[in-house]
Amino acid sequence: RQGINAEYMGKFIKSGKVVLVLGGKYAGRKAIIVKNYDDGTQDRQYGHALVAGIDKYPLKITKPMGKKRITKRSKIKTFIKVVNYNHLMPTRYSVDVQLNKSVVNKDVLKDSSKRRRAKTEVKAKLEERYKSGKNKWFFQKLRF
């Protein structure tokens, strides 16, 4: 019986694809792939990806709620992380959020002030997408 050869398999983990983080602090959280490294790098010699995801999901909104309460409940807390492919579960969904690659990249994670700026950038883009009403599934908490 032949083993699975990576050469012949299609590369489906691309930027914009929605994945579920399986391990660690953010287990069960949904994230978007910002950049994928299929062949690994010098310091991480395995397939991995830079992901930006939702740490704290927006809360449910109902009709009688006022504007102030709605804005408070629509807040999202985000995270940025480099994750091994073994700890990611790809989904069939993709979200076309255009993140600024100069602000959100691997080098940013080393410096705390740049990291904070990157998280704010991701937060702004995701909240904007949430308010537009697109990709509803991505902004709902995964029940498990």
WOHU-V557479 format. One record per residue. RES is the residue in three letters. PSI is psi in whole degrees, 0 to 359 (none if undefined). NEAR is the number of other ideal C-beta (glycine too) atoms within 10 Angstrom. Layout:
# WOHU-V557479
res: {RES:RES}
psi: {PSI:PSI}
near: {NEAR:NEAR}
This chain:
# WOHU-V557479
res: {ARG:GLN:GLY:ILE:ASN:ALA:GLU:TYR:MET:GLY:LYS:PHE:ILE:LYS:SER:GLY:LYS:VAL:VAL:LEU:VAL:LEU:GLY:GLY:LYS:TYR:ALA:GLY:ARG:LYS:ALA:ILE:ILE:VAL:LYS:ASN:TYR:ASP:ASP:GLY:THR:GLN:ASP:ARG:GLN:TYR:GLY:HIS:ALA:LEU:VAL:ALA:GLY:ILE:ASP:LYS:TYR:PRO:LEU:LYS:ILE:THR:LYS:PRO:MET:GLY:LYS:LYS:ARG:ILE:THR:LYS:ARG:SER:LYS:ILE:LYS:THR:PHE:ILE:LYS:VAL:VAL:ASN:TYR:ASN:HIS:LEU:MET:PRO:THR:ARG:TYR:SER:VAL:ASP:VAL:GLN:LEU:ASN:LYS:SER:VAL:VAL:ASN:LYS:ASP:VAL:LEU:LYS:ASP:SER:SER:LYS:ARG:ARG:ARG:ALA:LYS:THR:GLU:VAL:LYS:ALA:LYS:LEU:GLU:GLU:ARG:TYR:LYS:SER:GLY:LYS:ASN:LYS:TRP:PHE:PHE:GLN:LYS:LEU:ARG:PHE}
psi: {132:144:166:123:123:336:320:347:142:147:109:350:93:167:140:344:138:131:160:133:127:331:162:198:325:25:133:1:148:144:161:137:124:311:137:145:86:320:3:179:185:315:333:101:49:162:127:173:148:120:149:125:184:119:318:117:156:149:165:141:135:168:315:353:144:172:316:315:322:315:324:319:345:3:146:138:133:169:155:134:151:123:138:142:330:337:17:142:110:149:175:352:153:147:125:66:123:99:142:109:337:333:320:99:179:324:332:328:339:328:125:323:321:324:316:318:320:318:322:319:312:315:313:314:318:321:323:316:321:316:332:343:8:162:51:321:323:329:9:141:139:121:116:none}
near: {2:4:5:6:7:10:4:6:8:5:9:9:17:13:17:14:20:20:23:18:20:15:12:10:9:19:12:12:22:23:26:26:22:23:17:19:16:13:9:13:11:5:7:12:9:12:17:23:25:20:25:23:23:24:14:12:17:20:12:9:11:8:4:5:13:8:7:8:13:14:13:12:13:14:13:18:12:21:18:21:19:16:20:14:17:11:17:22:11:16:13:7:14:17:19:10:18:7:20:11:10:9:14:22:16:16:7:20:15:8:11:9:8:15:14:11:14:23:19:12:19:24:18:12:20:24:17:10:18:19:12:8:8:12:19:8:11:21:19:13:14:12:5:6}
